[in-house]
Amino acid sequence: MMIERYAKNGWLKHGAKMFGSGDRLWAARRLYFDYVKSRGGSVGVIDTERPKVDGGKKDFDLRGNSAARENFLKAFKVLNPLWQKMIEKIVLEDKELEILTLDYKKNLSKAKKELSAALDCLILHYMAQDQKDINDARCFR
């Protein structure tokens, strides 16, 4: 993935001091996997020629895909429009950022800071979501 290449090149070291580049990479991967799960086919066609086996899937992932789509959209909406474009390009499309050649060092530094800030925002979102899930699980015990 392109985000892993950016991490190796030191791009993800420019955000909040409490997070490291591994944390930012984790958030990018999590968003990507939510994106991939949300795009999967939600309802399959039953193949009547295949033998039926007990214990198979019964709901064809309809709820799973809608939950993944909801998780992805919630996380993506946390980002401002500039960050959405960067994350879409690097993480979801797996492409390099196009940095203007005029005043290259200034633009490069700004891009690194913006990417790290966007991933910091995703980390906070996912941490809050995980904490909510833990608290919800405690309520049902």
C-alpha positions as CSV (number, residue, x, y, z in Angstrom):
1,M,0.0,0.0,0.0
2,M,1.1,3.6,-0.7
3,I,0.5,4.6,2.9
4,E,3.1,2.0,4.0
5,R,5.6,3.5,1.7
6,Y,4.9,7.0,3.1
7,A,5.3,5.6,6.6
8,K,8.7,4.1,5.7
9,N,9.8,7.5,4.2
10,G,8.9,9.3,7.5
11,W,5.8,11.1,6.4
12,L,3.7,9.9,9.4
13,K,5.9,11.4,12.1
14,H,4.5,15.0,11.9
15,G,1.3,14.8,13.9
16,A,0.4,14.9,17.6
17,K,3.2,13.7,19.8
18,M,1.1,11.2,21.6
19,F,0.7,9.1,18.4
20,G,3.5,7.4,16.5
21,S,3.7,6.5,12.8
22,G,2.6,3.0,13.7
23,D,-0.7,4.3,15.2
24,R,-1.3,6.4,12.1
25,L,-0.7,3.4,9.8
26,W,-3.1,1.4,12.0
27,A,-5.8,4.0,11.5
28,A,-5.2,4.1,7.7
29,R,-5.5,0.3,7.4
30,R,-8.6,0.2,9.5
31,L,-10.3,2.8,7.3
32,Y,-9.2,0.9,4.2
33,F,-10.6,-2.4,5.5
34,D,-13.9,-0.8,6.4
35,Y,-13.9,0.7,2.9
36,V,-13.3,-2.7,1.3
37,K,-15.9,-4.5,3.4
38,S,-18.5,-1.8,2.7
39,R,-18.0,-2.3,-1.1
40,G,-18.5,-6.0,-1.1
41,G,-21.7,-7.6,-2.5
42,S,-24.3,-7.6,0.2
43,V,-26.7,-10.2,-1.2
44,G,-25.6,-13.3,-3.1
45,V,-27.5,-15.6,-5.4
46,I,-28.1,-19.1,-4.1
47,D,-26.5,-21.7,-6.3
48,T,-29.2,-24.5,-6.4
49,E,-26.7,-27.0,-8.0
50,R,-24.4,-26.9,-5.0
51,P,-25.1,-29.3,-2.2
52,K,-26.5,-27.7,0.9
53,V,-24.6,-28.1,4.2
54,D,-25.9,-27.3,7.6
55,G,-24.3,-24.4,9.4
56,G,-23.8,-22.3,6.3
57,K,-24.5,-18.6,6.0
58,K,-28.1,-17.6,6.2
59,D,-28.1,-13.8,6.0
60,F,-25.5,-13.4,3.1
61,D,-23.7,-10.6,5.0
62,L,-26.4,-8.1,4.5
63,R,-26.1,-6.7,8.0
64,G,-22.3,-7.0,8.0
65,N,-21.9,-4.9,4.8
66,S,-24.3,-2.2,6.0
67,A,-22.4,-2.0,9.3
68,A,-19.1,-1.8,7.5
69,R,-20.5,0.9,5.2
70,E,-21.8,2.8,8.2
71,N,-18.4,2.5,10.0
72,F,-16.6,3.7,6.9
73,L,-18.9,6.7,6.3
74,K,-18.7,7.8,10.0
75,A,-14.9,7.7,10.0
76,F,-14.6,9.4,6.6
77,K,-17.0,12.2,7.6
78,V,-14.8,13.0,10.6
79,L,-12.2,14.4,8.2
80,N,-12.4,17.9,6.7
81,P,-12.6,18.1,2.8
82,L,-8.9,18.6,2.3
83,W,-8.1,15.6,4.4
84,Q,-10.7,13.5,2.7
85,K,-9.1,14.1,-0.7
86,M,-5.6,13.2,0.7
87,I,-6.9,10.0,2.4
88,E,-9.0,9.0,-0.6
89,K,-6.0,9.4,-2.9
90,I,-3.3,7.7,-0.7
91,V,-5.3,5.1,1.3
92,L,-8.4,4.2,-0.7
93,E,-7.1,4.6,-4.3
94,D,-3.5,3.6,-3.3
95,K,-1.9,6.4,-5.4
96,E,0.8,9.0,-4.8
97,L,0.0,12.6,-3.9
98,E,0.7,15.1,-6.6
99,I,2.7,17.9,-5.0
100,L,3.1,21.2,-6.9
101,T,6.7,21.7,-8.0
102,L,6.7,25.5,-7.1
103,D,8.0,25.9,-3.6
104,Y,8.4,22.2,-3.4
105,K,9.9,21.9,0.2
106,K,7.1,24.1,1.7
107,N,4.4,22.1,-0.1
108,L,6.0,18.8,0.9
109,S,6.3,19.8,4.5
110,K,2.6,20.9,4.5
111,A,1.5,17.7,2.9
112,K,3.3,15.6,5.6
113,K,1.7,17.6,8.4
114,E,-1.8,17.5,6.8
115,L,-1.6,13.7,6.3
116,S,-0.5,13.1,9.8
117,A,-3.2,15.4,11.2
118,A,-5.9,13.5,9.1
119,L,-4.7,10.2,10.5
120,D,-4.6,11.6,14.0
121,C,-8.2,12.5,13.6
122,L,-9.0,9.0,12.4
123,I,-7.1,7.5,15.4
124,L,-9.2,9.5,17.8
125,H,-12.4,8.5,16.0
126,Y,-11.6,4.8,16.1
127,M,-10.4,5.0,19.7
128,A,-13.7,6.6,20.8
129,Q,-15.6,4.0,18.8
130,D,-13.7,1.1,20.4
131,Q,-14.3,2.6,23.9
132,K,-18.0,2.9,23.1
133,D,-18.1,-0.8,22.0
134,I,-16.3,-1.8,25.3
135,N,-18.8,0.2,27.4
136,D,-21.7,-1.3,25.5
137,A,-20.4,-4.8,26.0
138,R,-20.1,-4.1,29.8
139,C,-23.8,-3.1,29.9
140,F,-24.9,-6.4,28.6
141,R,-23.0,-8.6,31.0
